[in-house]
């Protein structure tokens, strides 16, 4: 059966090669980075939410006539 | 007997050369009859002021010029008027060097010095203005050079301009700018001309034909006729602008104004990407809403981070003003940006909007408007909005500022789109290793348009994050982390781990 969900991400092969380089000690570093990324994502969430509000388009805006 | 008035064939052409008059408006005598507006039009006054500030000294005029945009307007609208409108225009060319008709004749006639003369003309060339035979709205397609790159305090960035080839006297000259024209109120109102300027730039990304104002108005009103008649044009609504954008082979992205910071971020992202957005603005003095085309930015220092919990700086905070093509005014008009308080009403709370302060050459008081929306014509394959690119940028910048103490509150992120081939062609300047450069240019697949998040500290580039701009919101889309000169070697492992956790390739 063909597995359609095989990871085809271009970075996967390279990352597999780097497994030798990233030793056990780095695993804790990886956890630290994972946590930092997740924390950062949460910290900027309110800003992102505000910015995404701009993509919600109202009928009033769509019908706004520009004619000066 | 049949009259041949106005029907001379073959038409004759004459070229005149004269110094730029101190009163530029004297070149545009008032048309006979009672005019609704004052004469000269503000656009003519503005053009005179702008040319003087560029150091224009000489004007070369061609008496017979067929302009693609005007002749379409003519075919659609003016040809069925009582007045016999000619189908040709005049064209004025502007130069920074003094020369007269005799010198011009020598320049054109001296075959032995062709290359030298072309170099002389190119160096002095400032652009051109098509003068339409429309009595009340003479300023047709006008392409002029922009202001210089710096002001005493700030930097000007004109990313939404392009090169135009001009043929004059057997010479091919090039000018970098963006086409502007005055609305004629027959075929086009402000929205049509703003969109026309915008499409002059964006259509080039996809090698699309640039629609004329007549084609834009027709496309806008083909399915949606919001009120009244299509011609004479009485303006377009946002829906119609979107329809005209779709009709030109692009996709409209509409972003509503939410806050000053968000608006600056949108303007910074889209204009720095070379997309010229149409801005819907509302004068605070009242009256109808208006459309202008944003061409460039005036930027200053990036603001320091003031929120204690955040560890990055946002390059969009450097935006001070936006340069606009305002068809009531002229090309590259400066609109200073600032927060503008809209007082509370019975139905809404106090709101901080984005104010645009536009200085007119013939008015003492600047006009104050507020930004309502940004409408961007986008290539089909550019699906990711700048807000979403910024989502990654904000999170990564916060993470970098937190993880690496030397970058805390110093790391600056900046978001924009690039054409992947352009990014690759400049990759040799990024400071990559030989294998990194090979990996980027030969072993990495990039989408046609990529989102690029540039990270820097103290103006030293640290790394770029490349996003697949064809992706939708639901899927991961970071393609690669590209190291730049300023990123320290000792953090290589951390860099690789960040990239790994983002599902991205490392290019070092």
Interface residues (C-beta under 8 A of the other chain):
Chain A: X9 X10 X11 X14 X15 X18 X21 X22 X26 X29 X30 X32 X33 X34 X36 X37 X39 X40 X41 X43 X44 X47 X48 X50 X51 X52 X53 X54 X55 X56 X57 X58 X61 X62 X63 X64 X65 X66 X67 X68
Chain B: X189 X190 X191 X194 X226 X227 X234 X235 X236 X237 X238 X239 X241 X242 X254 X255 X256 X257 X258 X259 X262 X265 X266 X280 X283 X287 X288 X289 X290 X291 X309 X310 X328 X372 X373 X385 X387 X390 X391 X394 X395 X396 X398 X399 X402 X403 X444 X445 X479 X480 X493 X494 X496 X497 X498 X499 X500 X501 X502 X503 X504 X505 X506
